[in-house]
Amino acid sequence: MLVAPGRFFKPESGTETLLMQTIGIRDVVLGSGACAAWVRSGGGEFRGWATVGVISDSADLLLGLRSKSLVGARSALIAALAPVPFVGAGLLGLVRSPRKSQ
């Protein structure tokens, strides 16, 4: 989303491209923190990073669902669907991660 947002959708405006890139930046930061925590300490610290990522992406999804009146149906659909894979990946990571640091 950061480097090539056009791979996910055909942007109709610079605003849509910017939206995808800002989501990409945030996901790189949260994902890097989660990966570093997983490598360093295992479950506990990783679960914190993963939880924050899931909360953030879920909030993006909810905001997208209610944004039709602001940005139109197509852009709202893009905003709502873009975080779905990240919510899924985050939940999968939480389910599979150990509950305590090892």
C-alpha positions in Angstrom: 0.0 0.0 0.0 2.9 2.3 0.7 5.0 1.7 -2.4 2.4 0.7 -5.0 -1.1 1.6 -3.9 -2.4 1.2 -7.5 -1.9 -2.6 -7.1 -4.9 -2.6 -4.6 -7.2 -0.3 -6.5 -7.3 2.2 -9.3 -7.0 5.6 -7.6 -9.4 8.3 -8.9 -7.8 11.0 -6.9 -4.6 11.9 -5.1 -6.6 11.7 -1.8 -7.2 8.0 -2.4 -3.6 7.4 -3.1 -2.6 9.3 0.0 -5.0 7.3 2.1 -3.5 4.1 1.0 0.0 5.3 1.5 -0.7 6.5 5.1 -2.3 3.2 5.9 0.9 1.5 4.4 3.2 3.6 6.6 1.3 2.8 9.7 1.2 -0.9 8.8 5.0 -0.9 8.2 5.6 0.6 11.7 3.2 -1.6 13.5 4.3 -4.7 11.6 8.0 -4.0 12.2 7.3 -3.5 15.9 5.4 -6.7 16.1 8.1 -8.7 14.2 10.9 -7.2 16.4 9.0 -8.0 19.5 8.4 -11.6 18.4 12.1 -12.1 17.6 13.2 -10.5 20.9 10.8 -11.9 23.5 8.2 -14.1 22.0 4.5 -13.9 23.0 3.9 -11.1 25.5 5.4 -8.1 23.8 4.3 -9.4 20.4 0.7 -9.8 21.6 0.7 -6.1 22.6 1.9 -4.9 19.2 -0.5 -7.3 17.4 -3.4 -6.1 19.5 -2.7 -2.5 18.7 -2.5 -3.3 15.0 -5.8 -5.2 15.1 -7.5 -2.3 16.9 -6.1 0.2 14.5 -7.1 -1.8 11.4 -10.6 -2.5 12.8 -11.1 1.2 13.5 -10.2 1.9 9.8 -12.7 -0.7 8.7 -15.5 0.8 10.8 -14.6 4.3 9.6 -14.7 3.1 6.0 -18.2 1.6 6.6 -19.6 5.0 7.7 -17.7 7.2 5.2 -20.1 6.9 2.2 -21.6 10.3 2.7 -18.1 11.9 2.9 -16.3 10.3 0.0 -18.9 8.4 -2.1 -19.7 4.7 -2.3 -16.6 3.6 -4.3 -14.1 5.3 -2.0 -16.0 4.1 1.1 -15.9 0.6 -0.2 -12.1 0.9 -0.8 -11.6 2.4 2.7 -13.7 -0.4 4.3 -12.2 -3.3 2.5 -8.5 -2.2 2.5 -7.9 -3.1 6.1 -9.7 -6.5 6.0 -6.6 -8.6 5.2 -4.7 -6.9 7.9 -7.4 -7.5 10.5 -7.5 -11.1 9.5 -3.7 -11.5 9.6 -3.5 -9.8 13.0 -6.2 -12.0 14.5 -4.5 -15.1 13.1 -1.2 -13.9 14.7 -2.9 -13.4 18.0 -4.6 -16.8 17.9 -1.3 -18.5 17.1 1.0 -16.6 19.4 1.9 -17.9 22.8 0.1 -16.2 25.7 3.1 -15.8 27.9 6.7 -14.8 27.1 9.0 -17.8 26.8 
